[in-house]
Amino acid sequence: QVYLVESGGAMVQPGGSLRLSCAYSGNTVTIYNMAWHRQAPGTQRELIGSITHLDRITYAGSEKGRFTISRDAAKNTLFLQIDNLKPEDTAVYYCRADTTTQTTYWGRGTQVTVSS
């Protein structure tokens, strides 16, 4: 089993910045890839970017460089830095872990709200 807990979501002003965290734990399975997604009400879940176990990072094309993924492996924590926040960034942000057992795990999400 892999357990994921997102945190750091808040209500912020446009133009502000926010760093989200995903604490993860997995004892008997190997995580080879992790990712951040977001989902606004009434929309499909959108991929923001991913990071492999070798720290190769890939971003989706619609965010225009405002998102930065990083990891502190010693602390078992994944991060998503969001800069120049816009009202359209309002969504629930989810952490995802892909394992070598062919099972994908999701956190419960953390709410980001950007005031207009």
OpenMM code with the backbone's topology and positions (N, CA, C; nanometers):
from openmm import Vec3, app, unit

residues = "GLN VAL TYR LEU VAL GLU SER GLY GLY ALA MET VAL GLN PRO GLY GLY SER LEU ARG LEU SER CYS ALA TYR SER GLY ASN THR VAL THR ILE TYR ASN MET ALA TRP HIS ARG GLN ALA PRO GLY THR GLN ARG GLU LEU ILE GLY SER ILE THR HIS LEU ASP ARG ILE THR TYR ALA GLY SER GLU LYS GLY ARG PHE THR ILE SER ARG ASP ALA ALA LYS ASN THR LEU PHE LEU GLN ILE ASP ASN LEU LYS PRO GLU ASP THR ALA VAL TYR TYR CYS ARG ALA ASP THR THR THR GLN THR THR TYR TRP GLY ARG GLY THR GLN VAL THR VAL SER SER".split()
positions = [
    Vec3(0.0820, -0.1192, 0.0000),
    Vec3(0.0000, 0.0000, 0.0000),
    Vec3(0.0862, 0.1253, 0.0000),
    Vec3(0.0373, 0.2278, -0.0683),
    Vec3(0.0990, 0.3589, -0.0691),
    Vec3(-0.0026, 0.4584, -0.0139),
    Vec3(0.0425, 0.5412, 0.0785),
    Vec3(-0.0437, 0.6424, 0.1367),
    Vec3(0.0080, 0.7798, 0.0982),
    Vec3(-0.0822, 0.8650, 0.0508),
    Vec3(-0.0488, 0.9981, 0.0033),
    Vec3(-0.1360, 1.1005, 0.0753),
    Vec3(-0.0743, 1.2048, 0.1271),
    Vec3(-0.1474, 1.3098, 0.1969),
    Vec3(-0.1012, 1.4447, 0.1447),
    Vec3(-0.1906, 1.5155, 0.0752),
    Vec3(-0.1601, 1.6489, 0.0245),
    Vec3(-0.1874, 1.7537, 0.1321),
    Vec3(-0.1134, 1.8630, 0.1255),
    Vec3(-0.1356, 1.9748, 0.2155),
    Vec3(-0.0838, 2.1023, 0.1503),
    Vec3(-0.1156, 2.2158, 0.2097),
    Vec3(-0.0656, 2.3437, 0.1623),
    Vec3(-0.1646, 2.4257, 0.0830),
    Vec3(-0.2799, 2.3705, 0.0500),
    Vec3(-0.3799, 2.4474, -0.0213),
    Vec3(-0.4349, 2.5592, 0.0646),
    Vec3(-0.4730, 2.6693, -0.0011),
    Vec3(-0.5206, 2.7868, 0.0706),
    Vec3(-0.5960, 2.8781, -0.0242),
    Vec3(-0.6538, 2.9829, 0.0320),
    Vec3(-0.7141, 3.0893, -0.0468),
    Vec3(-0.6130, 3.2024, -0.0586),
    Vec3(-0.5778, 3.2389, -0.1816),
    Vec3(-0.4738, 3.3384, -0.2055),
    Vec3(-0.5203, 3.4410, -0.3084),
    Vec3(-0.4482, 3.5522, -0.3153),
    Vec3(-0.4773, 3.6571, -0.4116),
    Vec3(-0.4134, 3.6276, -0.5461),
    Vec3(-0.4733, 3.6727, -0.6555),
    Vec3(-0.4068, 3.6589, -0.7859),
    Vec3(-0.2672, 3.7195, -0.7830),
    Vec3(-0.1738, 3.6518, -0.8480),
    Vec3(-0.0353, 3.6956, -0.8502),
    Vec3(0.0492, 3.6393, -0.7385),
    Vec3(-0.0119, 3.5775, -0.6402),
    Vec3(0.0613, 3.5186, -0.5308),
    Vec3(0.1219, 3.3843, -0.5669),
    Vec3(0.1898, 3.3248, -0.4696),
    Vec3(0.2544, 3.1953, -0.4882),
    Vec3(0.2124, 3.0997, -0.3779),
    Vec3(0.2237, 2.9717, -0.4078),
    Vec3(0.1839, 2.8688, -0.3136),
    Vec3(0.2693, 2.7451, -0.3368),
    Vec3(0.3077, 2.6774, -0.2299),
    Vec3(0.3784, 2.5507, -0.2417),
    Vec3(0.2968, 2.4409, -0.1756),
    Vec3(0.2560, 2.3450, -0.2558),
    Vec3(0.1815, 2.2304, -0.2072),
    Vec3(0.2758, 2.1161, -0.1749),
    Vec3(0.2384, 2.0347, -0.0773),
    Vec3(0.3190, 1.9208, -0.0367),
    Vec3(0.2388, 1.7923, -0.0481),
    Vec3(0.3084, 1.6839, -0.0758),
    Vec3(0.2494, 1.5510, -0.0764),
    Vec3(0.3414, 1.4586, 0.0014),
    Vec3(0.2995, 1.4220, 0.1210),
    Vec3(0.3736, 1.3257, 0.2006),
    Vec3(0.3337, 1.1858, 0.1575),
    Vec3(0.4329, 1.1014, 0.1284),
    Vec3(0.4023, 0.9680, 0.0794),
    Vec3(0.4744, 0.8625, 0.1607),
    Vec3(0.4148, 0.7437, 0.1653),
    Vec3(0.4738, 0.6301, 0.2344),
    Vec3(0.4350, 0.5018, 0.1625),
    Vec3(0.5313, 0.4134, 0.1485),
    Vec3(0.5093, 0.2840, 0.0864),
    Vec3(0.6203, 0.1902, 0.1271),
    Vec3(0.5859, 0.0849, 0.1955),
    Vec3(0.6870, -0.0023, 0.2550),
    Vec3(0.7213, -0.1238, 0.1702),
    Vec3(0.6237, -0.1851, 0.1065),
    Vec3(0.6453, -0.3105, 0.0346),
    Vec3(0.6319, -0.2985, -0.1159),
    Vec3(0.6058, -0.1795, -0.1670),
    Vec3(0.5955, -0.1587, -0.3108),
    Vec3(0.6935, -0.0500, -0.3530),
    Vec3(0.7286, -0.0498, -0.4815),
    Vec3(0.8227, 0.0466, -0.5359),
    Vec3(0.7492, 0.1501, -0.6199),
    Vec3(0.7679, 0.2768, -0.5878),
    Vec3(0.7114, 0.3867, -0.6648),
    Vec3(0.8113, 0.4260, -0.7727),
    Vec3(0.7690, 0.4198, -0.8979),
    Vec3(0.8597, 0.4570, -1.0067),
    Vec3(0.8244, 0.5912, -1.0697),
    Vec3(0.7074, 0.6443, -1.0369),
    Vec3(0.6646, 0.7707, -1.0945),
    Vec3(0.5638, 0.8371, -1.0013),
    Vec3(0.5713, 0.9697, -0.9911),
    Vec3(0.4723, 1.0457, -0.9168),
    Vec3(0.4286, 1.1639, -1.0011),
    Vec3(0.3106, 1.2173, -0.9695),
    Vec3(0.2570, 1.3245, -1.0517),
    Vec3(0.1633, 1.4124, -0.9708),
    Vec3(0.1433, 1.5332, -1.0210),
    Vec3(0.0429, 1.6254, -0.9694),
    Vec3(-0.0661, 1.6433, -1.0736),
    Vec3(-0.1906, 1.6410, -1.0268),
    Vec3(-0.3078, 1.6701, -1.1079),
    Vec3(-0.3908, 1.7768, -1.0393),
    Vec3(-0.4841, 1.8340, -1.1139),
    Vec3(-0.5819, 1.9232, -1.0536),
    Vec3(-0.7169, 1.9017, -1.1203),
    Vec3(-0.8236, 1.9357, -1.0481),
    Vec3(-0.9577, 1.9172, -1.0994),
    Vec3(-1.0498, 2.0248, -1.0435),
    Vec3(-1.1070, 2.1032, -1.1330),
    Vec3(-1.2074, 2.2013, -1.0964),
    Vec3(-1.3450, 2.1366, -1.1063),
    Vec3(-1.4437, 2.1882, -1.0343),
    Vec3(-1.5779, 2.1299, -1.0407),
    Vec3(-1.6312, 2.1244, -1.1831),
    Vec3(-1.6876, 2.0101, -1.2209),
    Vec3(-1.7447, 1.9942, -1.3532),
    Vec3(-1.6453, 1.9704, -1.4642),
    Vec3(-1.5178, 1.9524, -1.4321),
    Vec3(-1.4148, 1.9294, -1.5328),
    Vec3(-1.3467, 1.7951, -1.5100),
    Vec3(-1.2745, 1.7512, -1.6130),
    Vec3(-1.1935, 1.6315, -1.5989),
    Vec3(-1.0658, 1.6629, -1.5220),
    Vec3(-1.0116, 1.5622, -1.4581),
    Vec3(-0.8860, 1.5787, -1.3870),
    Vec3(-0.7736, 1.6039, -1.4873),
    Vec3(-0.6948, 1.7073, -1.4621),
    Vec3(-0.5916, 1.7523, -1.5538),
    Vec3(-0.4529, 1.7217, -1.4989),
    Vec3(-0.3679, 1.6645, -1.5828),
    Vec3(-0.2296, 1.6385, -1.5441),
    Vec3(-0.1492, 1.7678, -1.5483),
    Vec3(-0.0762, 1.7952, -1.4410),
    Vec3(0.0132, 1.9102, -1.4358),
    Vec3(0.1549, 1.8700, -1.4753),
    Vec3(0.2059, 1.7649, -1.4160),
    Vec3(0.3394, 1.7177, -1.4471),
    Vec3(0.3736, 1.5962, -1.3644),
    Vec3(0.4862, 1.5333, -1.3970),
    Vec3(0.5258, 1.4110, -1.3292),
    Vec3(0.6762, 1.4098, -1.3052),
    Vec3(0.7185, 1.3213, -1.2148),
    Vec3(0.8597, 1.3047, -1.1825),
    Vec3(0.8871, 1.1564, -1.1622),
    Vec3(0.9897, 1.1039, -1.2278),
    Vec3(1.0234, 0.9628, -1.2168),
    Vec3(1.1121, 0.9380, -1.0956),
    Vec3(1.1391, 0.8102, -1.0689),
    Vec3(1.2257, 0.7749, -0.9565),
    Vec3(1.3689, 0.8204, -0.9788),
    Vec3(1.4045, 0.8531, -1.1026),
    Vec3(1.5355, 0.9079, -1.1348),
    Vec3(1.5328, 1.0607, -1.1466),
    Vec3(1.4238, 1.1215, -1.1011),
    Vec3(1.4077, 1.2672, -1.0949),
    Vec3(1.3951, 1.3329, -1.2318),
    Vec3(1.3516, 1.2584, -1.3310),
    Vec3(1.3196, 1.3180, -1.4597),
    Vec3(1.1810, 1.3807, -1.4506),
    Vec3(1.1718, 1.5090, -1.4798),
    Vec3(1.0480, 1.5845, -1.4641),
    Vec3(0.9918, 1.6213, -1.6004),
    Vec3(0.8617, 1.6007, -1.6166),
    Vec3(0.7913, 1.6356, -1.7385),
    Vec3(0.6682, 1.7166, -1.7022),
    Vec3(0.6480, 1.8291, -1.7711),
    Vec3(0.5329, 1.9148, -1.7473),
    Vec3(0.4351, 1.9079, -1.8637),
    Vec3(0.3068, 1.9215, -1.8304),
    Vec3(0.2060, 1.9377, -1.9330),
    Vec3(0.2206, 2.0766, -1.9943),
    Vec3(0.1604, 2.0968, -2.1125),
    Vec3(0.1900, 2.2146, -2.1915),
    Vec3(0.1072, 2.3392, -2.1668),
    Vec3(0.0063, 2.3333, -2.0811),
    Vec3(-0.0868, 2.4442, -2.0687),
    Vec3(-0.0584, 2.5397, -1.9532),
    Vec3(0.0448, 2.5162, -1.8744),
    Vec3(0.0689, 2.5954, -1.7535),
    Vec3(0.1676, 2.7103, -1.7725),
    Vec3(0.2360, 2.7161, -1.8857),
    Vec3(0.3250, 2.8264, -1.9229),
    Vec3(0.4326, 2.8556, -1.8199),
    Vec3(0.4912, 2.7502, -1.7626),
    Vec3(0.6069, 2.7662, -1.6783),
    Vec3(0.5812, 2.8118, -1.5365),
    Vec3(0.4571, 2.8218, -1.4935),
    Vec3(0.4258, 2.8681, -1.3588),
    Vec3(0.4304, 2.7576, -1.2537),
    Vec3(0.4490, 2.6331, -1.2959),
    Vec3(0.4484, 2.5194, -1.2043),
    Vec3(0.5865, 2.4562, -1.1978),
    Vec3(0.6294, 2.4222, -1.0760),
    Vec3(0.7580, 2.3583, -1.0554),
    Vec3(0.7411, 2.2397, -0.9621),
    Vec3(0.7794, 2.1222, -1.0096),
    Vec3(0.7734, 1.9999, -0.9297),
    Vec3(0.9116, 1.9689, -0.8738),
    Vec3(0.9171, 1.9287, -0.7475),
    Vec3(1.0416, 1.8880, -0.6850),
    Vec3(1.0123, 1.7834, -0.5787),
    Vec3(1.1197, 1.7251, -0.5238),
    Vec3(1.1023, 1.6211, -0.4220),
    Vec3(1.2161, 1.6242, -0.3216),
    Vec3(1.1819, 1.6016, -0.1973),
    Vec3(1.2795, 1.5784, -0.0924),
    Vec3(1.2666, 1.4308, -0.0562),
    Vec3(1.3497, 1.3477, -0.1178),
    Vec3(1.3380, 1.2033, -0.0992),
    Vec3(1.3651, 1.1618, 0.0453),
    Vec3(1.4566, 1.2309, 0.1124),
    Vec3(1.4886, 1.1974, 0.2507),
    Vec3(1.3692, 1.2165, 0.3427),
    Vec3(1.2807, 1.3086, 0.3072),
    Vec3(1.1626, 1.3358, 0.3879),
    Vec3(1.0357, 1.2764, 0.3284),
    Vec3(1.0500, 1.2001, 0.2209),
    Vec3(0.9345, 1.1379, 0.1547),
    Vec3(0.8252, 1.2407, 0.1240),
    Vec3(0.8660, 1.3489, 0.0598),
    Vec3(0.7728, 1.4570, 0.0320),
    Vec3(0.7901, 1.5075, -0.1107),
    Vec3(0.6802, 1.5180, -0.1815),
    Vec3(0.6750, 1.5751, -0.3152),
    Vec3(0.6166, 1.7154, -0.3054),
    Vec3(0.6664, 1.8083, -0.3881),
    Vec3(0.6222, 1.9468, -0.3835),
    Vec3(0.5712, 1.9929, -0.5189),
    Vec3(0.4790, 2.0871, -0.5144),
    Vec3(0.4358, 2.1601, -0.6327),
    Vec3(0.4362, 2.3088, -0.5992),
    Vec3(0.5275, 2.3827, -0.6613),
    Vec3(0.5331, 2.5271, -0.6474),
    Vec3(0.4507, 2.5901, -0.7584),
    Vec3(0.3582, 2.6778, -0.7217),
    Vec3(0.2764, 2.7489, -0.8178),
    Vec3(0.3038, 2.8982, -0.8024),
    Vec3(0.3469, 2.9616, -0.9103),
    Vec3(0.3761, 3.1047, -0.9091),
    Vec3(0.2748, 3.1803, -0.9945),
    Vec3(0.2617, 3.3098, -0.9660),
    Vec3(0.1700, 3.3958, -1.0408),
    Vec3(0.0317, 3.3323, -1.0518),
    Vec3(-0.0252, 3.3016, -0.9381),
    Vec3(-0.1542, 3.2338, -0.9346),
    Vec3(-0.2630, 3.3168, -1.0017),
    Vec3(-0.3509, 3.2474, -1.0725),
    Vec3(-0.4619, 3.3090, -1.1431),
    Vec3(-0.5928, 3.2471, -1.0959),
    Vec3(-0.7044, 3.3190, -1.1112),
    Vec3(-0.8333, 3.2622, -1.0694),
    Vec3(-0.8626, 3.1266, -1.1327),
    Vec3(-0.8183, 3.1058, -1.2554),
    Vec3(-0.8431, 2.9781, -1.3209),
    Vec3(-0.7612, 2.8628, -1.2639),
    Vec3(-0.6697, 2.8926, -1.1718),
    Vec3(-0.5966, 2.7876, -1.1018),
    Vec3(-0.6783, 2.7261, -0.9884),
    Vec3(-0.7925, 2.7839, -0.9582),
    Vec3(-0.8776, 2.7324, -0.8515),
    Vec3(-0.9204, 2.5894, -0.8838),
    Vec3(-0.8874, 2.4966, -0.7943),
    Vec3(-0.9145, 2.3547, -0.8169),
    Vec3(-0.8707, 2.2761, -0.6948),
    Vec3(-0.9061, 2.1497, -0.6938),
    Vec3(-0.8491, 2.0563, -0.5983),
    Vec3(-0.7257, 1.9944, -0.6619),
    Vec3(-0.6144, 1.9977, -0.5910),
    Vec3(-0.4879, 1.9469, -0.6422),
    Vec3(-0.4581, 1.8117, -0.5795),
    Vec3(-0.4271, 1.7134, -0.6647),
    Vec3(-0.4084, 1.5752, -0.6222),
    Vec3(-0.2670, 1.5259, -0.6491),
    Vec3(-0.2188, 1.4427, -0.5601),
    Vec3(-0.0918, 1.3737, -0.5755),
    Vec3(-0.1179, 1.2298, -0.6210),
    Vec3(-0.0341, 1.1790, -0.7110),
    Vec3(-0.0494, 1.0441, -0.7653),
    Vec3(0.0824, 0.9692, -0.7575),
    Vec3(0.0744, 0.8399, -0.7280),
    Vec3(0.1919, 0.7534, -0.7259),
    Vec3(0.1657, 0.6293, -0.8101),
    Vec3(0.2592, 0.5994, -0.9000),
    Vec3(0.2522, 0.4796, -0.9832),
    Vec3(0.3556, 0.3804, -0.9329),
    Vec3(0.3151, 0.2536, -0.9187),
    Vec3(0.4025, 0.1530, -0.8599),
    Vec3(0.4309, 0.0393, -0.9559),
    Vec3(0.5334, -0.0391, -0.9226),
    Vec3(0.5706, -0.1540, -1.0051),
    Vec3(0.4745, -0.2707, -0.9899),
    Vec3(0.3777, -0.2610, -0.9010),
    Vec3(0.2726, -0.3610, -0.8905),
    Vec3(0.1570, -0.3313, -0.9851),
    Vec3(0.1714, -0.2296, -1.0689),
    Vec3(0.0703, -0.1874, -1.1665),
    Vec3(-0.0508, -0.1222, -1.1002),
    Vec3(-0.0333, -0.0719, -0.9807),
    Vec3(-0.1394, -0.0034, -0.9085),
    Vec3(-0.1064, 0.1447, -0.8945),
    Vec3(-0.2049, 0.2287, -0.9197),
    Vec3(-0.1919, 0.3729, -0.9035),
    Vec3(-0.2648, 0.4164, -0.7773),
    Vec3(-0.2014, 0.5032, -0.7003),
    Vec3(-0.2583, 0.5533, -0.5764),
    Vec3(-0.2794, 0.7034, -0.5842),
    Vec3(-0.3857, 0.7495, -0.5187),
    Vec3(-0.4215, 0.8913, -0.5158),
    Vec3(-0.4370, 0.9401, -0.3734),
    Vec3(-0.3987, 1.0654, -0.3504),
    Vec3(-0.4327, 1.1310, -0.2262),
    Vec3(-0.5744, 1.1840, -0.2318),
    Vec3(-0.6201, 1.2424, -0.1228),
    Vec3(-0.7553, 1.2965, -0.1169),
    Vec3(-0.7660, 1.4362, -0.1750),
    Vec3(-0.6545, 1.5029, -0.1971),
    Vec3(-0.6530, 1.6341, -0.2586),
    Vec3(-0.6457, 1.7470, -0.1576),
    Vec3(-0.6008, 1.8637, -0.2058),
    Vec3(-0.5973, 1.9847, -0.1252),
    Vec3(-0.6527, 2.1005, -0.2086),
    Vec3(-0.7359, 2.1824, -0.1474),
    Vec3(-0.8080, 2.2872, -0.2192),
    Vec3(-0.7237, 2.4128, -0.2340),
    Vec3(-0.7133, 2.4612, -0.3569),
    Vec3(-0.6510, 2.5899, -0.3863),
    Vec3(-0.7584, 2.6827, -0.4416),
    Vec3(-0.7748, 2.7984, -0.3798),
    Vec3(-0.8720, 2.8968, -0.4243),
    Vec3(-0.8018, 3.0304, -0.4459),
    Vec3(-0.8149, 3.0857, -0.5652),
    Vec3(-0.7525, 3.2125, -0.6008),
    Vec3(-0.8626, 3.3160, -0.6185),
    Vec3(-0.8607, 3.4179, -0.5358),
    Vec3(-0.9629, 3.5214, -0.5387),
    Vec3(-0.9507, 3.6065, -0.6645),
    Vec3(-1.0641, 3.6434, -0.7201),
    Vec3(-1.0668, 3.7274, -0.8389),
    Vec3(-1.0874, 3.8747, -0.8037),
] * unit.nanometer
topology = app.Topology()
chain = topology.addChain("A")
for resn in residues:
    res = topology.addResidue(resn, chain)
    for name in ("N", "CA", "C"):
        topology.addAtom(name, app.Element.getBySymbol(name[0]), res)
